[in-house]
Amino acid sequence: MQLNVPPDLEALVQKRLATGAFADAEDVIRRALETLEAEESWTGEERHALDEKIDRALVQVAAGQVFGPEEARRKLAALREAHLKKI
């Protein structure tokens, strides 16, 4: 399959290639299409669950129930340790 890519899309592909994360334009296009497929395959239930989590987080932020990066790292480390003990 041959594709004619308009200049604006070619620039986006070149930008991604410049990061070194992709071997060639085909890899860039493959990743873009895989990402699109994953995004479109979300069920309504999954989208609803994510929306609920975002809503809860926004309520917590509005209530001042947030913490800084160091406390977040400590909490994540504790959760990780507890999870690893279960395995």
C-alpha positions as CSV (number, residue, x, y, z in Angstrom):
1,M,0.0,0.0,0.0
2,Q,1.3,3.4,-1.0
3,L,0.2,6.5,0.9
4,N,0.4,10.1,-0.1
5,V,0.9,12.1,3.1
6,P,0.2,15.8,3.3
7,P,3.0,18.0,4.5
8,D,1.5,18.6,7.9
9,L,1.2,14.9,8.7
10,E,4.7,14.3,7.2
11,A,6.0,16.9,9.6
12,L,4.4,15.0,12.5
13,V,5.9,11.7,11.4
14,Q,9.4,13.4,11.1
15,K,9.0,14.9,14.5
16,R,8.4,11.4,16.0
17,L,11.3,9.9,14.1
18,A,13.5,12.6,15.4
19,T,12.9,11.4,19.0
20,G,14.7,8.2,18.1
21,A,11.8,6.1,19.5
22,F,10.8,4.8,16.1
23,A,12.9,3.0,13.4
24,D,11.0,4.3,10.4
25,A,7.8,6.0,9.3
26,E,6.0,2.7,9.2
27,D,6.6,2.3,13.0
28,V,5.2,5.7,13.6
29,I,2.0,5.0,11.6
30,R,1.7,1.5,13.3
31,R,1.8,3.1,16.8
32,A,-0.7,5.8,15.8
33,L,-3.1,3.2,14.5
34,E,-2.6,0.9,17.4
35,T,-3.3,3.8,19.8
36,L,-6.4,4.8,17.9
37,E,-7.6,1.2,18.0
38,A,-7.1,0.9,21.7
39,E,-8.8,4.2,22.3
40,E,-11.8,3.2,20.2
41,S,-12.1,-0.2,21.8
42,W,-12.9,1.2,25.2
43,T,-16.4,0.1,26.4
44,G,-18.9,2.5,27.7
45,E,-18.4,0.9,31.1
46,E,-14.7,1.6,31.0
47,R,-15.2,5.2,30.0
48,H,-17.8,5.6,32.8
49,A,-15.5,4.1,35.4
50,L,-12.7,6.5,34.3
51,D,-15.1,9.5,34.4
52,E,-16.1,8.5,38.0
53,K,-12.4,8.4,39.1
54,I,-11.7,11.8,37.6
55,D,-14.8,13.2,39.3
56,R,-13.7,11.8,42.7
57,A,-10.2,13.2,42.2
58,L,-11.7,16.7,41.4
59,V,-13.8,16.6,44.5
60,Q,-10.7,15.7,46.6
61,V,-8.7,18.6,45.0
62,A,-11.6,21.0,45.7
63,A,-11.7,19.9,49.3
64,G,-7.9,20.3,49.7
65,Q,-7.4,16.6,50.1
66,V,-4.1,16.6,48.1
67,F,-0.5,16.0,49.0
68,G,2.9,16.9,47.5
69,P,5.2,14.8,45.4
70,E,7.3,13.4,48.4
71,E,4.2,12.2,50.2
72,A,2.9,10.8,47.0
73,R,6.1,8.8,46.5
74,R,5.9,7.5,50.1
75,K,2.3,6.4,49.7
76,L,3.1,4.7,46.3
77,A,6.1,3.0,47.8
78,A,4.0,1.6,50.7
79,L,1.3,0.4,48.3
80,R,3.9,-1.3,46.1
81,E,5.5,-3.0,49.1
82,A,2.1,-4.2,50.3
83,H,1.3,-5.5,46.8
84,L,4.6,-7.3,46.5
85,K,4.0,-9.0,49.9
86,K,0.7,-10.4,48.5
87,I,2.4,-12.0,45.5
